[in-house]
């Protein structure tokens, strides 16, 4: 049975947007990313030399119908004090925050970009504070975050940018069918189920992480599969740790006759929701 590289991580997410300038300004000014590269229709944003979000201007008309796709992109910060800095920045600039939760293994704040794409900004608690069951399940909770404690964790740092070391911690998807999505990310890509939330959400990961992929049907089951040019999440990226791990995945896909493409030394597949999954070596 194929198991994904335990040292996997996530790379940049690509969003199709209708107003490139507006979206760029939001992720720069409000979220605190840095512009790394741009063309006339694409802007790459991140921290230092690490791309985190790629904004691509829509070139074709897309349906206004609600489709499967992004629930939120989750930016993982190195320290609790970094979360305190970001929360302070959002509050002092009066940027709308839609929620703040303690999930047991993490503390997180939530907001939306101007085109309705969800954003989570979070920090992980030390792993010894996670609840890890004997079967590998890492159950989460949802309770009120200690906002005062997070703000009090701030250091004497007046930076307005996300700190070096910020990564995409997980991608949470709004899916058409939980079983199909789990089958893709577990049987095809080799992740394991780490938790579930009632009958409407499941969380999967590689290695011992709490989740790299979240999935839910809170918007209803049976959503339409998205097209490549639909607004919102076009693709997500999975980094494997070596060329050997890519070869193991390729062999698994070929042995099981799973369709994939190889583009610029990366393997690309489509998940059951129409999201492109790009897998490469970091």
N, C-alpha and C positions, 0 to 999 in steps of 0.2 A: 504494500500500500504506500503510495507516494505521500510524503510529508514535506511541506515547504521548508526552506532554509530557516533554521531557528533564529538566525541573525538577520532576518529580513527587516526592512524598514520601508517607510513610505516616502515617495518623492512628490514632485509638484502635481497639483490638480489643474486642469485646464477648463476654464469657464468660457462659454460663448455669451457675449454681452451685446446689448443694443447701443449703449452709450459708453464708448471706450474711455473718453476723458473723465466723465463723471465717476465711473468705477475706479479708474486709476487714482483719482484724487482721494476717494474714500479709503482705499487700501493703503495709500501713502500717509494721508493726514490723520485718519481716525484709527486705523489698525496699527500703523507704525512700521509698515514694510518699506523697503528701499527699492527703487527702480534699478534693475540690473541690465536690461537690454530692451530695445524696442525696434519695431518696424512700423510701417504705415498702418497696419491692422492688428498688430500683436504687441503686447507689453508683458515683459517678464518681471515679476516682483519677488522679493525674498529678503534674506538677511545675509550680509557679507557676500560670499560667492555661492550661496545656496538658494536656488530657485524654489519657491513655495507655491506661488500662484501664477498661472499664465492666463492673461486675458486676451481673448480673440474676438475681434469685432465680427458680428454676424454679417455674412455676405449673401445669404439667401433668406427669404421670408420663411418663418416657421409658424407652426400652429400655436394658437393660444390655448389649446386644450391642455388640461393638467396631465402631465406624464410622469412616469417613473424618473428618478434622478437623484438629485442632491437633497439631503436633509440638512446636514451641515459639514463644513470643512473644519477640522479641529487642529488648532495650532498649539503645540505642546511647548511650554516654556521650561527653562532649566530649573528655576527656583521659585519658591513661594513668594519671595520678595519681588520677583519679576511680575508675577500676577498682581501683586499689590500696586506696582507702578502702573501697569496697564489699566487696572480698575480705577485708580486715581485719575489717570489721564482721561478716561471715558467720562467719569463723573464730572470733573472740572470743566470739560469741554461740552458737557450736556449732550453727549452722544447717547441716543436711546439704547438702553440695555434691557433685553427681554426676560432675563432670568439669571439666577446665580445658584448653583447647587453644589452640595457635597455628595459625592458618589461613593464614599467609603475608601476607594483607592485614589481619588482625585478631587480637586476643587476646580470648579468651572464657572465661567461667565458666558452668557449667550447674547448674540445680537444678530442683526440682518444687514446685508449690504443694500444699496439703493434699488437693486433689482430683485430683492427678495431671497437671495441665496443665504442660507443659514451659516453662521460662524460660531464656533466654540473656541474659547481661549482658556487653556487649563494648565495646571501643574499636577504632576503625579506625587502622591505621598510616598514616603519610603516604602519599599516593597514589604518590609517586615510588618507594616501596618495593614496590608491587604488581607482580605479573607480568601485563602486558597484552600479549597477542599481536596480531599484525598484523590478524587477522580479528575483533578485538574481544573474544575470549574472555579471561576473567580467571580462570585456574585457581587453585583453592585447595588447600591441603594440610591435613593433620591431624597435628600433632605435639605433644609435651608443651609446655605453656606455661611460660615462665620465671616461675614463681610468686614466687621471691625478688626478681627484678627488678621485677615488678609491685608487690609490697609495698614495696620500697625507693623506688618512685616517689612514694609518698604525701607530701603536703605537710602542714604543721602545721594540719590541718583535722580537727576532731573532730565534724563534722556527722554526723548519723545519717540524713540524707535524700539521695535522689538529687539531683544538682546541676541547677540551671537549665541548659537547653540539651539535656537528655536527650530523646530522641525514640524512636519505634518505628523501628528501623533496617530490620528485615525480619520477615516472617512465614514460618515454616517449617511446611509442611503435610504431614500423613500422608494420602496420596491413594489413590484406588481404581485409577487408571490414569494412568501418566506421560504417555502420548501425548495423552489427552483433556485432561489438566490443562495441558500445554504448549500445546496448540492454543487453549485458552481464553485463557490469559494472553499468548500471542503474537499469534495471529490476531485474536482478539476485542478484547483490550485493548492490543495493540501493543507489548508488551515484547519483548526479545530474549534468546535463550539465551546465558548467560554462562559456564556450566560444567556439567559432568555428572560424576557419581561412579559409575563402573561402569555397570551397567544398572539401578540402583535409585534414583538421585537426579539431579535436574536443578535448575538455578538460573537464574532469569530476573530481568531488571531493566529499568528505563527509564534513558535517558541512559547515563552511563559508570560506573554503580555496579556493585559486584561481584554483589550480588543484593538485590532487594526481596522476591522470592518464592522460597522453597525448596520442593522437593517430593520426597517419597520414598515407596517402597513397602516399607520395612523391616519393617512389620507384616504384609506380605503384600499381594498384588494382589487386586482385586475386593472391597475392603471395601464395606459397605453405605453408600449415600448418607445423610447425616445429615438429620434433621428440624429444624425451627426451634427446638423446645423441648428438643432433646437436650442433655445436659450437655456442656460444653466450648465450643469456638469457634462462636459464632453468626454473627459478622460481622467483617470487616476493612474498613479505610477507606483509600482512596487520595485524596490531595490533588493536584489540578492547580493550576497557578499563576495561571490567569485564566479568566474567563467565556468568552473566545474558545476556549480549549483544551477546555472542556466542550462548546461548540457543535461543535467539530471531532469530538469523540467521538460526540456525538449523531447527527451527519450520517453518520458511518461506520456506526453501529449501524442506523440507519434504511435506509441504502442497501443493507446486507447482510441486511436483514430479521431482525435479531437482537433477540429479545424483551428488553425492559427496562422498568422502572418509574421514574417521576419522583416523588420524595417529598421535600418540604421543600427544593426547589432542588438536590436531589442525584439522581444516576442510580444505580439499584440493579439488579444482576444477580445470578444465582446461578451459581456455578462448578459444574463437574461433580461436585463432592463434596457439594453442598448448602450450601456456605458462601456467605452473602450478602456481596457486594462492593459497598460504598457508595463512590461517587466524587463528590467535591465540590470546591469551590474553597476554598483556605485563605486 
